[in-house]
Amino acid sequence: MKHQIVSDGAQRLLGSPELQTRLRELRQTIRARHAAELAEAGFLWKLFLRWQIAVEFRRERRKLVSSAHSLYSNRIAA
């Protein structure tokens, strides 16, 4: 198969089962790390913790998902 740049590479990546599995695992890991603190927190502190969890998830997700301006090939580099 010839290497070709694909136009919907970002959507393919985001829709891939492998990435979705990795994102689920990441979300569960982050939530588990903060579970004890969330259980003991009051209302406002829970809001703050959930915000921190969301920020941490987005930061780690950015490491897994390429930039929107990336070019995608139809083959994996060997």
mmJSON file of the N, C-alpha and C atoms, coordinates in Angstrom:
{"data_MODEL":{"atom_site":{
"group_PDB":["ATOM","ATOM","ATOM","ATOM","ATOM","ATOM","ATOM","ATOM","ATOM","ATOM","ATOM","ATOM","ATOM","ATOM","ATOM","ATOM","ATOM","ATOM","ATOM","ATOM","ATOM","ATOM","ATOM","ATOM","ATOM","ATOM","ATOM","ATOM","ATOM","ATOM","ATOM","ATOM","ATOM","ATOM","ATOM","ATOM","ATOM","ATOM","ATOM","ATOM","ATOM","ATOM","ATOM","ATOM","ATOM","ATOM","ATOM","ATOM","ATOM","ATOM","ATOM","ATOM","ATOM","ATOM","ATOM","ATOM","ATOM","ATOM","ATOM","ATOM","ATOM","ATOM","ATOM","ATOM","ATOM","ATOM","ATOM","ATOM","ATOM","ATOM","ATOM","ATOM","ATOM","ATOM","ATOM","ATOM","ATOM","ATOM","ATOM","ATOM","ATOM","ATOM","ATOM","ATOM","ATOM","ATOM","ATOM","ATOM","ATOM","ATOM","ATOM","ATOM","ATOM","ATOM","ATOM","ATOM","ATOM","ATOM","ATOM","ATOM","ATOM","ATOM","ATOM","ATOM","ATOM","ATOM","ATOM","ATOM","ATOM","ATOM","ATOM","ATOM","ATOM","ATOM","ATOM","ATOM","ATOM","ATOM","ATOM","ATOM","ATOM","ATOM","ATOM","ATOM","ATOM","ATOM","ATOM","ATOM","ATOM","ATOM","ATOM","ATOM","ATOM","ATOM","ATOM","ATOM","ATOM","ATOM","ATOM","ATOM","ATOM","ATOM","ATOM","ATOM","ATOM","ATOM","ATOM","ATOM","ATOM","ATOM","ATOM","ATOM","ATOM","ATOM","ATOM","ATOM","ATOM","ATOM","ATOM","ATOM","ATOM","ATOM","ATOM","ATOM","ATOM","ATOM","ATOM","ATOM","ATOM","ATOM","ATOM","ATOM","ATOM","ATOM","ATOM","ATOM","ATOM","ATOM","ATOM","ATOM","ATOM","ATOM","ATOM","ATOM","ATOM","ATOM","ATOM","ATOM","ATOM","ATOM","ATOM","ATOM","ATOM","ATOM","ATOM","ATOM","ATOM","ATOM","ATOM","ATOM","ATOM","ATOM","ATOM","ATOM","ATOM","ATOM","ATOM","ATOM","ATOM","ATOM","ATOM","ATOM","ATOM","ATOM","ATOM","ATOM","ATOM","ATOM","ATOM","ATOM","ATOM","ATOM","ATOM","ATOM","ATOM","ATOM","ATOM","ATOM","ATOM","ATOM","ATOM","ATOM","ATOM","ATOM"],
"id":[1,2,3,4,5,6,7,8,9,10,11,12,13,14,15,16,17,18,19,20,21,22,23,24,25,26,27,28,29,30,31,32,33,34,35,36,37,38,39,40,41,42,43,44,45,46,47,48,49,50,51,52,53,54,55,56,57,58,59,60,61,62,63,64,65,66,67,68,69,70,71,72,73,74,75,76,77,78,79,80,81,82,83,84,85,86,87,88,89,90,91,92,93,94,95,96,97,98,99,100,101,102,103,104,105,106,107,108,109,110,111,112,113,114,115,116,117,118,119,120,121,122,123,124,125,126,127,128,129,130,131,132,133,134,135,136,137,138,139,140,141,142,143,144,145,146,147,148,149,150,151,152,153,154,155,156,157,158,159,160,161,162,163,164,165,166,167,168,169,170,171,172,173,174,175,176,177,178,179,180,181,182,183,184,185,186,187,188,189,190,191,192,193,194,195,196,197,198,199,200,201,202,203,204,205,206,207,208,209,210,211,212,213,214,215,216,217,218,219,220,221,222,223,224,225,226,227,228,229,230,231,232,233,234],
"type_symbol":["N","C","C","N","C","C","N","C","C","N","C","C","N","C","C","N","C","C","N","C","C","N","C","C","N","C","C","N","C","C","N","C","C","N","C","C","N","C","C","N","C","C","N","C","C","N","C","C","N","C","C","N","C","C","N","C","C","N","C","C","N","C","C","N","C","C","N","C","C","N","C","C","N","C","C","N","C","C","N","C","C","N","C","C","N","C","C","N","C","C","N","C","C","N","C","C","N","C","C","N","C","C","N","C","C","N","C","C","N","C","C","N","C","C","N","C","C","N","C","C","N","C","C","N","C","C","N","C","C","N","C","C","N","C","C","N","C","C","N","C","C","N","C","C","N","C","C","N","C","C","N","C","C","N","C","C","N","C","C","N","C","C","N","C","C","N","C","C","N","C","C","N","C","C","N","C","C","N","C","C","N","C","C","N","C","C","N","C","C","N","C","C","N","C","C","N","C","C","N","C","C","N","C","C","N","C","C","N","C","C","N","C","C","N","C","C","N","C","C","N","C","C","N","C","C","N","C","C","N","C","C","N","C","C"],
"label_atom_id":["N","CA","C","N","CA","C","N","CA","C","N","CA","C","N","CA","C","N","CA","C","N","CA","C","N","CA","C","N","CA","C","N","CA","C","N","CA","C","N","CA","C","N","CA","C","N","CA","C","N","CA","C","N","CA","C","N","CA","C","N","CA","C","N","CA","C","N","CA","C","N","CA","C","N","CA","C","N","CA","C","N","CA","C","N","CA","C","N","CA","C","N","CA","C","N","CA","C","N","CA","C","N","CA","C","N","CA","C","N","CA","C","N","CA","C","N","CA","C","N","CA","C","N","CA","C","N","CA","C","N","CA","C","N","CA","C","N","CA","C","N","CA","C","N","CA","C","N","CA","C","N","CA","C","N","CA","C","N","CA","C","N","CA","C","N","CA","C","N","CA","C","N","CA","C","N","CA","C","N","CA","C","N","CA","C","N","CA","C","N","CA","C","N","CA","C","N","CA","C","N","CA","C","N","CA","C","N","CA","C","N","CA","C","N","CA","C","N","CA","C","N","CA","C","N","CA","C","N","CA","C","N","CA","C","N","CA","C","N","CA","C","N","CA","C","N","CA","C","N","CA","C","N","CA","C","N","CA","C","N","CA","C","N","CA","C","N","CA","C","N","CA","C"],
"label_alt_id":[null,null,null,null,null,null,null,null,null,null,null,null,null,null,null,null,null,null,null,null,null,null,null,null,null,null,null,null,null,null,null,null,null,null,null,null,null,null,null,null,null,null,null,null,null,null,null,null,null,null,null,null,null,null,null,null,null,null,null,null,null,null,null,null,null,null,null,null,null,null,null,null,null,null,null,null,null,null,null,null,null,null,null,null,null,null,null,null,null,null,null,null,null,null,null,null,null,null,null,null,null,null,null,null,null,null,null,null,null,null,null,null,null,null,null,null,null,null,null,null,null,null,null,null,null,null,null,null,null,null,null,null,null,null,null,null,null,null,null,null,null,null,null,null,null,null,null,null,null,null,null,null,null,null,null,null,null,null,null,null,null,null,null,null,null,null,null,null,null,null,null,null,null,null,null,null,null,null,null,null,null,null,null,null,null,null,null,null,null,null,null,null,null,null,null,null,null,null,null,null,null,null,null,null,null,null,null,null,null,null,null,null,null,null,null,null,null,null,null,null,null,null,null,null,null,null,null,null,null,null,null,null,null,null],
"label_comp_id":["MET","MET","MET","LYS","LYS","LYS","HIS","HIS","HIS","GLN","GLN","GLN","ILE","ILE","ILE","VAL","VAL","VAL","SER","SER","SER","ASP","ASP","ASP","GLY","GLY","GLY","ALA","ALA","ALA","GLN","GLN","GLN","ARG","ARG","ARG","LEU","LEU","LEU","LEU","LEU","LEU","GLY","GLY","GLY","SER","SER","SER","PRO","PRO","PRO","GLU","GLU","GLU","LEU","LEU","LEU","GLN","GLN","GLN","THR","THR","THR","ARG","ARG","ARG","LEU","LEU","LEU","ARG","ARG","ARG","GLU","GLU","GLU","LEU","LEU","LEU","ARG","ARG","ARG","GLN","GLN","GLN","THR","THR","THR","ILE","ILE","ILE","ARG","ARG","ARG","ALA","ALA","ALA","ARG","ARG","ARG","HIS","HIS","HIS","ALA","ALA","ALA","ALA","ALA","ALA","GLU","GLU","GLU","LEU","LEU","LEU","ALA","ALA","ALA","GLU","GLU","GLU","ALA","ALA","ALA","GLY","GLY","GLY","PHE","PHE","PHE","LEU","LEU","LEU","TRP","TRP","TRP","LYS","LYS","LYS","LEU","LEU","LEU","PHE","PHE","PHE","LEU","LEU","LEU","ARG","ARG","ARG","TRP","TRP","TRP","GLN","GLN","GLN","ILE","ILE","ILE","ALA","ALA","ALA","VAL","VAL","VAL","GLU","GLU","GLU","PHE","PHE","PHE","ARG","ARG","ARG","ARG","ARG","ARG","GLU","GLU","GLU","ARG","ARG","ARG","ARG","ARG","ARG","LYS","LYS","LYS","LEU","LEU","LEU","VAL","VAL","VAL","SER","SER","SER","SER","SER","SER","ALA","ALA","ALA","HIS","HIS","HIS","SER","SER","SER","LEU","LEU","LEU","TYR","TYR","TYR","SER","SER","SER","ASN","ASN","ASN","ARG","ARG","ARG","ILE","ILE","ILE","ALA","ALA","ALA","ALA","ALA","ALA"],
"label_asym_id":["A","A","A","A","A","A","A","A","A","A","A","A","A","A","A","A","A","A","A","A","A","A","A","A","A","A","A","A","A","A","A","A","A","A","A","A","A","A","A","A","A","A","A","A","A","A","A","A","A","A","A","A","A","A","A","A","A","A","A","A","A","A","A","A","A","A","A","A","A","A","A","A","A","A","A","A","A","A","A","A","A","A","A","A","A","A","A","A","A","A","A","A","A","A","A","A","A","A","A","A","A","A","A","A","A","A","A","A","A","A","A","A","A","A","A","A","A","A","A","A","A","A","A","A","A","A","A","A","A","A","A","A","A","A","A","A","A","A","A","A","A","A","A","A","A","A","A","A","A","A","A","A","A","A","A","A","A","A","A","A","A","A","A","A","A","A","A","A","A","A","A","A","A","A","A","A","A","A","A","A","A","A","A","A","A","A","A","A","A","A","A","A","A","A","A","A","A","A","A","A","A","A","A","A","A","A","A","A","A","A","A","A","A","A","A","A","A","A","A","A","A","A","A","A","A","A","A","A","A","A","A","A","A","A"],
"label_entity_id":["1","1","1","1","1","1","1","1","1","1","1","1","1","1","1","1","1","1","1","1","1","1","1","1","1","1","1","1","1","1","1","1","1","1","1","1","1","1","1","1","1","1","1","1","1","1","1","1","1","1","1","1","1","1","1","1","1","1","1","1","1","1","1","1","1","1","1","1","1","1","1","1","1","1","1","1","1","1","1","1","1","1","1","1","1","1","1","1","1","1","1","1","1","1","1","1","1","1","1","1","1","1","1","1","1","1","1","1","1","1","1","1","1","1","1","1","1","1","1","1","1","1","1","1","1","1","1","1","1","1","1","1","1","1","1","1","1","1","1","1","1","1","1","1","1","1","1","1","1","1","1","1","1","1","1","1","1","1","1","1","1","1","1","1","1","1","1","1","1","1","1","1","1","1","1","1","1","1","1","1","1","1","1","1","1","1","1","1","1","1","1","1","1","1","1","1","1","1","1","1","1","1","1","1","1","1","1","1","1","1","1","1","1","1","1","1","1","1","1","1","1","1","1","1","1","1","1","1","1","1","1","1","1","1"],
"label_seq_id":[1,1,1,2,2,2,3,3,3,4,4,4,5,5,5,6,6,6,7,7,7,8,8,8,9,9,9,10,10,10,11,11,11,12,12,12,13,13,13,14,14,14,15,15,15,16,16,16,17,17,17,18,18,18,19,19,19,20,20,20,21,21,21,22,22,22,23,23,23,24,24,24,25,25,25,26,26,26,27,27,27,28,28,28,29,29,29,30,30,30,31,31,31,32,32,32,33,33,33,34,34,34,35,35,35,36,36,36,37,37,37,38,38,38,39,39,39,40,40,40,41,41,41,42,42,42,43,43,43,44,44,44,45,45,45,46,46,46,47,47,47,48,48,48,49,49,49,50,50,50,51,51,51,52,52,52,53,53,53,54,54,54,55,55,55,56,56,56,57,57,57,58,58,58,59,59,59,60,60,60,61,61,61,62,62,62,63,63,63,64,64,64,65,65,65,66,66,66,67,67,67,68,68,68,69,69,69,70,70,70,71,71,71,72,72,72,73,73,73,74,74,74,75,75,75,76,76,76,77,77,77,78,78,78],
"pdbx_PDB_ins_code":[null,null,null,null,null,null,null,null,null,null,null,null,null,null,null,null,null,null,null,null,null,null,null,null,null,null,null,null,null,null,null,null,null,null,null,null,null,null,null,null,null,null,null,null,null,null,null,null,null,null,null,null,null,null,null,null,null,null,null,null,null,null,null,null,null,null,null,null,null,null,null,null,null,null,null,null,null,null,null,null,null,null,null,null,null,null,null,null,null,null,null,null,null,null,null,null,null,null,null,null,null,null,null,null,null,null,null,null,null,null,null,null,null,null,null,null,null,null,null,null,null,null,null,null,null,null,null,null,null,null,null,null,null,null,null,null,null,null,null,null,null,null,null,null,null,null,null,null,null,null,null,null,null,null,null,null,null,null,null,null,null,null,null,null,null,null,null,null,null,null,null,null,null,null,null,null,null,null,null,null,null,null,null,null,null,null,null,null,null,null,null,null,null,null,null,null,null,null,null,null,null,null,null,null,null,null,null,null,null,null,null,null,null,null,null,null,null,null,null,null,null,null,null,null,null,null,null,null,null,null,null,null,null,null],
"Cartn_x":[0.837,0.0,0.886,0.538,1.296,0.932,1.94,1.68,0.906,-0.139,-0.927,-1.329,-1.383,-1.883,-3.408,-4.041,-5.502,-6.068,-7.21,-7.79,-8.516,-9.02,-9.783,-8.99,-7.694,-6.834,-7.127,-7.404,-7.698,-8.985,-10.008,-11.264,-11.068,-10.267,-9.971,-9.274,-8.311,-7.592,-8.534,-9.339,-10.248,-11.31,-11.666,-12.673,-12.121,-10.818,-10.228,-10.503,-10.819,-11.088,-9.887,-8.693,-7.493,-7.357,-7.559,-7.457,-8.587,-9.79,-10.911,-10.663,-10.098,-9.757,-8.717,-7.697,-6.637,-7.179,-8.093,-8.688,-9.563,-10.307,-11.104,-10.214,-9.105,-8.166,-7.558,-7.219,-6.654,-7.644,-8.897,-9.94,-10.129,-10.178,-10.344,-9.16,-7.957,-6.759,-6.775,-7.124,-7.16,-8.241,-9.417,-10.509,-10.139,-9.486,-9.084,-8.064,-7.187,-6.172,-6.81,-7.941,-8.599,-9.832,-10.118,-11.36,-11.476,-10.424,-10.488,-10.75,-10.076,-10.259,-11.665,-12.196,-13.552,-14.589,-14.372,-15.322,-15.459,-14.386,-14.391,-14.674,-14.729,-14.826,-16.246,-16.33,-17.612,-17.978,-19.113,-19.64,-18.657,-18.182,-17.291,-15.955,-15.45,-14.17,-14.315,-15.484,-15.744,-15.735,-16.345,-16.333,-14.9,-14.106,-12.713,-11.951,-12.154,-11.462,-11.865,-13.143,-13.6,-12.978,-12.831,-12.162,-10.705,-10.021,-8.631,-8.511,-9.448,-9.444,-9.606,-10.52,-10.738,-9.488,-8.839,-7.609,-6.526,-6.369,-5.359,-5.654,-6.932,-7.308,-6.994,-7.348,-7.075,-5.579,-4.789,-3.336,-2.769,-3.205,-2.711,-3.258,-4.5,-5.099,-4.34,-3.911,-3.158,-1.873,-1.302,-0.083,-0.372,-1.585,-1.949,-2.449,-3.129,-3.758,-2.894,-2.621,-1.794,-2.51,-1.763,-2.3,-3.335,-4.252,-5.258,-4.626,-3.413,-2.735,-1.787,-1.814,-0.935,-1.394,-0.46,-0.778,-0.793,-1.716,-1.873,-1.674,-0.961,-0.723,-1.662,-1.893,-2.757,-1.981,-0.694,0.121,0.921,1.228,2.043,3.509,4.296,5.725,6.413,7.297,8.001,9.36],
"Cartn_y":[-1.171,0.0,1.24,2.176,3.411,4.369,5.094,6.081,7.246,7.645,8.79,9.598,10.897,11.763,11.707,11.463,11.369,12.632,13.058,14.318,14.181,13.008,12.829,12.045,12.221,11.474,11.759,13.014,13.368,12.693,12.672,12.019,10.512,9.933,8.5,8.177,9.023,8.803,8.907,9.959,10.148,9.056,8.501,7.447,6.052,5.915,4.583,3.941,2.668,1.967,1.966,1.914,1.899,3.192,4.318,5.606,5.759,5.351,5.459,4.624,3.438,2.593,3.27,3.832,4.514,5.726,6.473,7.64,7.22,6.119,5.598,5.199,4.509,4.107,5.326,6.328,7.55,8.224,8.335,8.958,8.194,6.869,6.052,6.186,6.241,6.391,7.715,8.776,10.099,10.153,9.619,9.612,8.774,7.641,6.784,7.492,8.265,8.995,10.024,10.586,11.627,11.126,9.835,9.3,9.534,9.28,9.436,10.887,11.799,13.218,13.684,13.176,13.532,13.025,11.847,11.257,12.092,12.747,13.51,14.994,15.454,16.883,17.4,18.689,19.381,19.799,20.488,20.838,21.679,22.776,23.655,22.995,22.247,21.573,20.499,19.822,18.836,19.505,20.683,21.414,21.721,22.193,22.511,21.26,20.143,18.893,18.39,18.484,18.056,18.921,20.21,21.093,20.671,20.355,19.903,18.598,17.692,16.414,16.668,17.559,17.872,18.493,19.384,20.006,18.951,18.071,17.014,16.082,15.729,14.856,15.516,16.789,17.491,17.576,17.802,17.893,16.557,15.467,14.144,13.74,14.118,13.798,14.484,15.707,16.472,15.741,14.994,14.231,13.045,12.498,11.332,11.71,12.824,13.229,14.302,14.128,15.076,16.403,17.356,18.674,18.576,19.508,19.555,19.855,20.384,20.736,19.632,18.486,17.382,16.755,16.172,15.411,13.937,13.182,11.779,10.953,9.854,8.937,7.75,7.063,5.892,4.643,4.784,3.651,4.061,3.072,3.315,3.249,4.197,4.212,3.022,2.411,1.239,1.628],
"Cartn_z":[0.0,0.0,0.0,-0.812,-0.943,0.206,0.704,1.741,1.157,1.843,1.413,2.644,2.483,3.548,3.492,4.616,4.656,5.293,4.79,5.257,6.584,6.894,8.128,9.174,9.179,10.1,11.561,11.89,13.281,13.753,12.903,13.269,13.395,12.509,12.602,13.912,14.281,15.525,16.717,16.765,17.891,17.967,16.837,16.819,16.989,17.042,17.129,18.482,18.485,19.749,20.694,20.136,20.971,21.766,21.095,21.787,22.794,22.435,23.367,24.617,24.444,25.591,26.46,25.841,26.591,27.339,26.733,27.398,28.573,28.425,29.539,30.706,30.386,31.434,32.117,31.341,31.89,32.825,32.395,33.214,34.516,34.445,35.642,36.59,36.047,36.867,37.616,36.926,37.554,38.616,38.317,39.303,40.526,40.304,41.424,42.314,41.706,42.452,43.391,42.988,43.777,44.527,44.473,45.036,46.538,47.287,48.742,49.122,48.438,48.733,48.358,47.245,46.832,47.829,48.388,49.327,50.595,50.997,52.243,52.04,50.821,50.53,50.672,50.986,50.99,49.572,49.466,48.151,47.326,47.88,47.122,46.824,47.784,47.557,46.484,46.419,45.351,43.983,43.912,42.638,42.212,43.171,42.874,42.462,43.162,42.822,41.442,41.128,39.795,38.707,38.975,38.035,37.872,38.978,38.913,38.131,38.342,37.626,36.132,35.767,34.347,33.72,34.457,33.947,33.756,34.724,34.63,33.459,33.276,32.163,30.823,30.678,29.414,29.146,30.19,30.031,29.544,30.153,29.759,28.393,28.101,26.8,25.678,25.918,24.918,24.541,25.482,25.189,24.271,24.346,23.537,22.143,22.047,20.79,20.14,18.878,18.142,17.936,17.477,17.17,16.042,16.035,14.968,13.617,13.615,12.374,11.891,12.545,12.163,10.857,10.154,8.955,9.328,8.76,9.074,7.82,7.98,6.882,7.033,5.922,5.966,6.398,6.666,7.118,8.345,9.156,10.335,9.921,10.372,10.028,10.673,9.944,10.459,10.977],
"occupancy":[1.0,1.0,1.0,1.0,1.0,1.0,1.0,1.0,1.0,1.0,1.0,1.0,1.0,1.0,1.0,1.0,1.0,1.0,1.0,1.0,1.0,1.0,1.0,1.0,1.0,1.0,1.0,1.0,1.0,1.0,1.0,1.0,1.0,1.0,1.0,1.0,1.0,1.0,1.0,1.0,1.0,1.0,1.0,1.0,1.0,1.0,1.0,1.0,1.0,1.0,1.0,1.0,1.0,1.0,1.0,1.0,1.0,1.0,1.0,1.0,1.0,1.0,1.0,1.0,1.0,1.0,1.0,1.0,1.0,1.0,1.0,1.0,1.0,1.0,1.0,1.0,1.0,1.0,1.0,1.0,1.0,1.0,1.0,1.0,1.0,1.0,1.0,1.0,1.0,1.0,1.0,1.0,1.0,1.0,1.0,1.0,1.0,1.0,1.0,1.0,1.0,1.0,1.0,1.0,1.0,1.0,1.0,1.0,1.0,1.0,1.0,1.0,1.0,1.0,1.0,1.0,1.0,1.0,1.0,1.0,1.0,1.0,1.0,1.0,1.0,1.0,1.0,1.0,1.0,1.0,1.0,1.0,1.0,1.0,1.0,1.0,1.0,1.0,1.0,1.0,1.0,1.0,1.0,1.0,1.0,1.0,1.0,1.0,1.0,1.0,1.0,1.0,1.0,1.0,1.0,1.0,1.0,1.0,1.0,1.0,1.0,1.0,1.0,1.0,1.0,1.0,1.0,1.0,1.0,1.0,1.0,1.0,1.0,1.0,1.0,1.0,1.0,1.0,1.0,1.0,1.0,1.0,1.0,1.0,1.0,1.0,1.0,1.0,1.0,1.0,1.0,1.0,1.0,1.0,1.0,1.0,1.0,1.0,1.0,1.0,1.0,1.0,1.0,1.0,1.0,1.0,1.0,1.0,1.0,1.0,1.0,1.0,1.0,1.0,1.0,1.0,1.0,1.0,1.0,1.0,1.0,1.0,1.0,1.0,1.0,1.0,1.0,1.0,1.0,1.0,1.0,1.0,1.0,1.0],
"B_iso_or_equiv":[0.0,0.0,0.0,0.0,0.0,0.0,0.0,0.0,0.0,0.0,0.0,0.0,0.0,0.0,0.0,0.0,0.0,0.0,0.0,0.0,0.0,0.0,0.0,0.0,0.0,0.0,0.0,0.0,0.0,0.0,0.0,0.0,0.0,0.0,0.0,0.0,0.0,0.0,0.0,0.0,0.0,0.0,0.0,0.0,0.0,0.0,0.0,0.0,0.0,0.0,0.0,0.0,0.0,0.0,0.0,0.0,0.0,0.0,0.0,0.0,0.0,0.0,0.0,0.0,0.0,0.0,0.0,0.0,0.0,0.0,0.0,0.0,0.0,0.0,0.0,0.0,0.0,0.0,0.0,0.0,0.0,0.0,0.0,0.0,0.0,0.0,0.0,0.0,0.0,0.0,0.0,0.0,0.0,0.0,0.0,0.0,0.0,0.0,0.0,0.0,0.0,0.0,0.0,0.0,0.0,0.0,0.0,0.0,0.0,0.0,0.0,0.0,0.0,0.0,0.0,0.0,0.0,0.0,0.0,0.0,0.0,0.0,0.0,0.0,0.0,0.0,0.0,0.0,0.0,0.0,0.0,0.0,0.0,0.0,0.0,0.0,0.0,0.0,0.0,0.0,0.0,0.0,0.0,0.0,0.0,0.0,0.0,0.0,0.0,0.0,0.0,0.0,0.0,0.0,0.0,0.0,0.0,0.0,0.0,0.0,0.0,0.0,0.0,0.0,0.0,0.0,0.0,0.0,0.0,0.0,0.0,0.0,0.0,0.0,0.0,0.0,0.0,0.0,0.0,0.0,0.0,0.0,0.0,0.0,0.0,0.0,0.0,0.0,0.0,0.0,0.0,0.0,0.0,0.0,0.0,0.0,0.0,0.0,0.0,0.0,0.0,0.0,0.0,0.0,0.0,0.0,0.0,0.0,0.0,0.0,0.0,0.0,0.0,0.0,0.0,0.0,0.0,0.0,0.0,0.0,0.0,0.0,0.0,0.0,0.0,0.0,0.0,0.0,0.0,0.0,0.0,0.0,0.0,0.0],
"pdbx_formal_charge":[null,null,null,null,null,null,null,null,null,null,null,null,null,null,null,null,null,null,null,null,null,null,null,null,null,null,null,null,null,null,null,null,null,null,null,null,null,null,null,null,null,null,null,null,null,null,null,null,null,null,null,null,null,null,null,null,null,null,null,null,null,null,null,null,null,null,null,null,null,null,null,null,null,null,null,null,null,null,null,null,null,null,null,null,null,null,null,null,null,null,null,null,null,null,null,null,null,null,null,null,null,null,null,null,null,null,null,null,null,null,null,null,null,null,null,null,null,null,null,null,null,null,null,null,null,null,null,null,null,null,null,null,null,null,null,null,null,null,null,null,null,null,null,null,null,null,null,null,null,null,null,null,null,null,null,null,null,null,null,null,null,null,null,null,null,null,null,null,null,null,null,null,null,null,null,null,null,null,null,null,null,null,null,null,null,null,null,null,null,null,null,null,null,null,null,null,null,null,null,null,null,null,null,null,null,null,null,null,null,null,null,null,null,null,null,null,null,null,null,null,null,null,null,null,null,null,null,null,null,null,null,null,null,null],
"auth_seq_id":[1,1,1,2,2,2,3,3,3,4,4,4,5,5,5,6,6,6,7,7,7,8,8,8,9,9,9,10,10,10,11,11,11,12,12,12,13,13,13,14,14,14,15,15,15,16,16,16,17,17,17,18,18,18,19,19,19,20,20,20,21,21,21,22,22,22,23,23,23,24,24,24,25,25,25,26,26,26,27,27,27,28,28,28,29,29,29,30,30,30,31,31,31,32,32,32,33,33,33,34,34,34,35,35,35,36,36,36,37,37,37,38,38,38,39,39,39,40,40,40,41,41,41,42,42,42,43,43,43,44,44,44,45,45,45,46,46,46,47,47,47,48,48,48,49,49,49,50,50,50,51,51,51,52,52,52,53,53,53,54,54,54,55,55,55,56,56,56,57,57,57,58,58,58,59,59,59,60,60,60,61,61,61,62,62,62,63,63,63,64,64,64,65,65,65,66,66,66,67,67,67,68,68,68,69,69,69,70,70,70,71,71,71,72,72,72,73,73,73,74,74,74,75,75,75,76,76,76,77,77,77,78,78,78],
"auth_comp_id":["MET","MET","MET","LYS","LYS","LYS","HIS","HIS","HIS","GLN","GLN","GLN","ILE","ILE","ILE","VAL","VAL","VAL","SER","SER","SER","ASP","ASP","ASP","GLY","GLY","GLY","ALA","ALA","ALA","GLN","GLN","GLN","ARG","ARG","ARG","LEU","LEU","LEU","LEU","LEU","LEU","GLY","GLY","GLY","SER","SER","SER","PRO","PRO","PRO","GLU","GLU","GLU","LEU","LEU","LEU","GLN","GLN","GLN","THR","THR","THR","ARG","ARG","ARG","LEU","LEU","LEU","ARG","ARG","ARG","GLU","GLU","GLU","LEU","LEU","LEU","ARG","ARG","ARG","GLN","GLN","GLN","THR","THR","THR","ILE","ILE","ILE","ARG","ARG","ARG","ALA","ALA","ALA","ARG","ARG","ARG","HIS","HIS","HIS","ALA","ALA","ALA","ALA","ALA","ALA","GLU","GLU","GLU","LEU","LEU","LEU","ALA","ALA","ALA","GLU","GLU","GLU","ALA","ALA","ALA","GLY","GLY","GLY","PHE","PHE","PHE","LEU","LEU","LEU","TRP","TRP","TRP","LYS","LYS","LYS","LEU","LEU","LEU","PHE","PHE","PHE","LEU","LEU","LEU","ARG","ARG","ARG","TRP","TRP","TRP","GLN","GLN","GLN","ILE","ILE","ILE","ALA","ALA","ALA","VAL","VAL","VAL","GLU","GLU","GLU","PHE","PHE","PHE","ARG","ARG","ARG","ARG","ARG","ARG","GLU","GLU","GLU","ARG","ARG","ARG","ARG","ARG","ARG","LYS","LYS","LYS","LEU","LEU","LEU","VAL","VAL","VAL","SER","SER","SER","SER","SER","SER","ALA","ALA","ALA","HIS","HIS","HIS","SER","SER","SER","LEU","LEU","LEU","TYR","TYR","TYR","SER","SER","SER","ASN","ASN","ASN","ARG","ARG","ARG","ILE","ILE","ILE","ALA","ALA","ALA","ALA","ALA","ALA"],
"auth_asym_id":["A","A","A","A","A","A","A","A","A","A","A","A","A","A","A","A","A","A","A","A","A","A","A","A","A","A","A","A","A","A","A","A","A","A","A","A","A","A","A","A","A","A","A","A","A","A","A","A","A","A","A","A","A","A","A","A","A","A","A","A","A","A","A","A","A","A","A","A","A","A","A","A","A","A","A","A","A","A","A","A","A","A","A","A","A","A","A","A","A","A","A","A","A","A","A","A","A","A","A","A","A","A","A","A","A","A","A","A","A","A","A","A","A","A","A","A","A","A","A","A","A","A","A","A","A","A","A","A","A","A","A","A","A","A","A","A","A","A","A","A","A","A","A","A","A","A","A","A","A","A","A","A","A","A","A","A","A","A","A","A","A","A","A","A","A","A","A","A","A","A","A","A","A","A","A","A","A","A","A","A","A","A","A","A","A","A","A","A","A","A","A","A","A","A","A","A","A","A","A","A","A","A","A","A","A","A","A","A","A","A","A","A","A","A","A","A","A","A","A","A","A","A","A","A","A","A","A","A","A","A","A","A","A","A"],
"auth_atom_id":["N","CA","C","N","CA","C","N","CA","C","N","CA","C","N","CA","C","N","CA","C","N","CA","C","N","CA","C","N","CA","C","N","CA","C","N","CA","C","N","CA","C","N","CA","C","N","CA","C","N","CA","C","N","CA","C","N","CA","C","N","CA","C","N","CA","C","N","CA","C","N","CA","C","N","CA","C","N","CA","C","N","CA","C","N","CA","C","N","CA","C","N","CA","C","N","CA","C","N","CA","C","N","CA","C","N","CA","C","N","CA","C","N","CA","C","N","CA","C","N","CA","C","N","CA","C","N","CA","C","N","CA","C","N","CA","C","N","CA","C","N","CA","C","N","CA","C","N","CA","C","N","CA","C","N","CA","C","N","CA","C","N","CA","C","N","CA","C","N","CA","C","N","CA","C","N","CA","C","N","CA","C","N","CA","C","N","CA","C","N","CA","C","N","CA","C","N","CA","C","N","CA","C","N","CA","C","N","CA","C","N","CA","C","N","CA","C","N","CA","C","N","CA","C","N","CA","C","N","CA","C","N","CA","C","N","CA","C","N","CA","C","N","CA","C","N","CA","C","N","CA","C","N","CA","C","N","CA","C","N","CA","C","N","CA","C","N","CA","C","N","CA","C"],
"pdbx_PDB_model_num":[1,1,1,1,1,1,1,1,1,1,1,1,1,1,1,1,1,1,1,1,1,1,1,1,1,1,1,1,1,1,1,1,1,1,1,1,1,1,1,1,1,1,1,1,1,1,1,1,1,1,1,1,1,1,1,1,1,1,1,1,1,1,1,1,1,1,1,1,1,1,1,1,1,1,1,1,1,1,1,1,1,1,1,1,1,1,1,1,1,1,1,1,1,1,1,1,1,1,1,1,1,1,1,1,1,1,1,1,1,1,1,1,1,1,1,1,1,1,1,1,1,1,1,1,1,1,1,1,1,1,1,1,1,1,1,1,1,1,1,1,1,1,1,1,1,1,1,1,1,1,1,1,1,1,1,1,1,1,1,1,1,1,1,1,1,1,1,1,1,1,1,1,1,1,1,1,1,1,1,1,1,1,1,1,1,1,1,1,1,1,1,1,1,1,1,1,1,1,1,1,1,1,1,1,1,1,1,1,1,1,1,1,1,1,1,1,1,1,1,1,1,1,1,1,1,1,1,1,1,1,1,1,1,1]
}}}
